[in-house]
């Protein structure tokens, strides 16, 4: 059975890479297209890596994949398409919907992209639109957030323009006449 597809503005080349799974135990139900991996679960596919204590994966009749990973916390990391940076997240439970290309992170959720970071009790991410929604929770549910509120750190973007190189020096080409001169009528 194929495993969890790549979440969150993922490196597109990852989709064509083989899925490697490691766990202490696995139960596979091919008839229902479900698999349960338990004990120090590690899934890798290209630049994608998902780790957790337990992972349940299923595939629908059209081939779309869905997965739930539980951990203390569960973790994913993947290179972003077109950028030299990774996106990674942590939560007690991470759910991925391959059809909708979305991910939901529940309980003590944290998402980091480059140096930007957001924390809350719940994070939803739509990979198609790159839209985030973060919700706080009760103080005892989201202890990493002050008073159960959402916390975000967004770094300023560089306003510097790339350095301008030295001016290009132009040299006249030898053997080429001035405009409108015909061959053999070159001025001296």
C-alpha positions as CSV (number, residue, x, y, z in Angstrom):
1,X,0.0,0.0,0.0
2,X,1.3,3.5,-0.9
3,X,1.8,5.8,2.1
4,X,1.2,9.4,3.0
5,X,1.7,11.9,0.2
6,X,3.6,15.1,0.5
7,X,2.0,18.0,2.5
8,X,2.4,21.8,2.5
9,X,3.7,23.4,-0.6
10,X,5.9,20.4,-1.0
11,X,8.9,19.8,-3.2
12,X,7.0,18.4,-6.2
13,X,9.8,16.0,-7.1
14,X,9.1,14.2,-3.8
15,X,5.9,12.7,-5.3
16,X,7.9,10.6,-7.7
17,X,10.3,9.3,-5.0
18,X,9.8,5.9,-3.2
19,X,8.2,5.9,0.2
20,X,10.3,4.3,3.0
21,X,8.6,3.4,6.3
22,X,10.2,2.1,9.5
23,X,8.3,1.1,12.6
24,X,8.4,-1.4,15.4
25,X,5.1,-3.0,14.2
26,X,2.9,-2.8,11.2
27,X,-0.6,-4.1,10.4
28,X,-1.7,-3.9,6.8
29,X,-5.2,-4.5,5.5
30,X,-4.8,-4.4,1.7
31,X,-8.5,-5.1,1.1
32,X,-9.5,-1.9,2.9
33,X,-6.3,0.0,1.8
34,X,-5.3,0.7,5.3
35,X,-2.1,0.4,7.3
36,X,-1.2,1.0,10.9
37,X,2.4,1.6,11.9
38,X,3.3,1.6,15.6
39,X,6.5,2.3,17.6
40,X,9.0,4.9,16.6
41,X,7.5,5.4,13.1
42,X,9.6,7.2,10.4
43,X,8.3,7.9,6.9
44,X,10.6,9.4,4.3
45,X,9.8,10.3,0.7
46,X,12.4,12.5,-1.0
47,X,12.8,15.6,1.3
48,X,9.7,14.7,3.3
49,X,10.1,13.1,6.7
50,X,7.3,12.3,9.2
51,X,8.0,10.9,12.7
52,X,5.6,9.8,15.3
53,X,4.6,7.1,17.8
54,X,1.8,5.8,15.6
55,X,0.7,6.4,12.0
56,X,-2.5,5.3,10.2
57,X,-2.5,5.5,6.4
58,X,-5.4,4.8,4.0
59,X,-6.0,5.3,0.3
60,X,-9.3,5.8,-1.4
61,X,-10.5,4.2,-4.7
62,X,-9.2,7.1,-6.7
63,X,-5.7,6.8,-5.2
64,X,-5.9,9.8,-2.9
65,X,-4.0,9.2,0.4
66,X,-5.0,10.2,3.9
67,X,-2.9,9.9,7.1
68,X,-3.0,10.5,10.8
69,X,0.2,10.6,12.8
70,X,0.2,10.7,16.6
71,X,3.2,11.5,18.8
72,X,4.5,13.3,21.8
73,X,4.7,15.3,19.6
74,X,4.5,14.0,16.0
75,X,6.8,15.9,13.6
76,X,7.1,16.5,9.9
77,X,9.7,18.3,7.8
78,X,9.9,19.0,4.1
79,X,11.7,21.3,1.6
80,X,9.5,23.9,0.1
81,X,9.0,23.9,-3.7
82,X,11.1,26.7,-5.3
83,X,12.8,27.8,-2.1
84,X,15.9,26.9,-0.3
85,X,14.1,26.4,3.0
86,X,12.1,23.8,4.9
87,X,8.7,23.9,6.5
88,X,8.3,21.8,9.6
89,X,5.7,21.2,12.2
90,X,4.9,19.6,15.5
91,X,1.7,18.5,17.2
92,X,0.2,15.7,19.2
93,X,-1.8,14.7,16.1
94,X,-1.2,15.6,12.4
95,X,-3.8,14.8,9.8
96,X,-3.2,14.9,6.0
97,X,-5.9,14.9,3.3
98,X,-4.4,14.1,-0.1
99,X,-7.6,14.9,-2.0
100,X,-8.0,18.4,-0.5
101,X,-4.2,18.9,-0.2
102,X,-4.6,20.1,3.3
103,X,-3.2,19.4,6.7
104,X,-4.6,19.8,10.2
105,X,-2.5,19.9,13.4
106,X,-4.1,19.3,16.8
107,X,-3.0,20.1,20.3
108,X,0.2,22.0,21.1
109,X,0.6,22.7,17.3
110,X,3.6,24.6,16.0
111,X,4.6,25.4,12.4
112,X,7.9,26.8,11.3
113,X,8.8,28.1,7.8
114,X,12.3,29.5,7.5
115,X,12.6,31.8,10.6
116,X,8.8,32.4,10.8
117,X,6.9,30.5,13.4
118,X,3.3,30.1,14.6
119,X,1.9,28.3,17.6
120,X,-1.6,27.4,18.7
121,X,-3.8,24.6,19.8
122,X,-5.0,24.0,16.2
123,X,-3.4,24.8,12.8
124,X,-5.0,24.2,9.5
125,X,-3.1,24.6,6.2
126,X,-4.4,24.5,2.7
127,X,-1.5,23.7,0.4
128,X,-3.4,24.8,-2.8
129,X,-3.9,28.4,-1.6
130,X,-1.0,28.4,1.0
131,X,-3.6,29.6,3.6
132,X,-3.0,29.1,7.3
133,X,-5.6,29.3,10.1
134,X,-4.4,29.1,13.7
135,X,-6.6,28.9,16.8
136,X,-5.6,29.2,20.4
137,X,-7.0,27.1,23.2
138,X,-7.5,26.8,26.9
139,X,-4.3,27.6,28.8
140,X,-4.0,23.9,30.0
141,X,-4.5,22.7,26.4
142,X,-1.9,24.9,24.8
143,X,0.7,25.5,27.5
144,X,3.2,26.8,24.9
145,X,0.9,29.7,24.1
146,X,0.4,32.4,26.7
147,X,-3.1,32.2,28.2
148,X,-4.1,29.9,25.3
149,X,-3.6,32.5,22.7
150,X,-2.0,32.2,19.2
151,X,1.6,33.2,19.1
152,X,3.4,34.1,15.9
153,X,6.9,35.3,15.1
154,X,7.3,36.8,11.6
155,X,10.7,38.0,10.5
156,X,11.0,41.1,8.3
157,X,11.7,40.4,4.6
158,X,15.0,41.7,3.2
159,X,14.5,45.0,1.3
160,X,18.0,44.8,-0.2
161,X,18.3,44.5,-3.9
162,X,20.9,42.2,-5.4
163,X,24.2,44.0,-5.8
164,X,24.7,45.6,-9.2
165,X,27.6,44.2,-11.1
166,X,30.3,46.4,-12.7
167,X,29.2,48.1,-15.9
168,X,29.7,46.2,-19.1
169,X,32.6,47.6,-21.2
170,X,31.9,47.9,-24.9
171,X,34.6,47.6,-27.5
172,X,34.2,48.2,-31.2
173,X,34.4,45.1,-33.3
174,X,37.2,45.0,-35.8
175,X,36.2,44.5,-39.4
176,X,32.7,45.7,-39.1
177,X,31.8,48.9,-41.0
178,X,29.8,51.8,-39.7
179,X,26.0,51.7,-40.3
180,X,24.9,52.3,-43.9
181,X,28.4,51.6,-45.3
182,X,28.6,49.1,-48.0
183,X,31.4,46.6,-48.3
184,X,34.4,48.2,-50.0
185,X,33.4,51.8,-49.4
186,X,34.8,52.1,-45.9
187,X,35.9,55.6,-44.9
188,X,39.4,56.3,-43.8
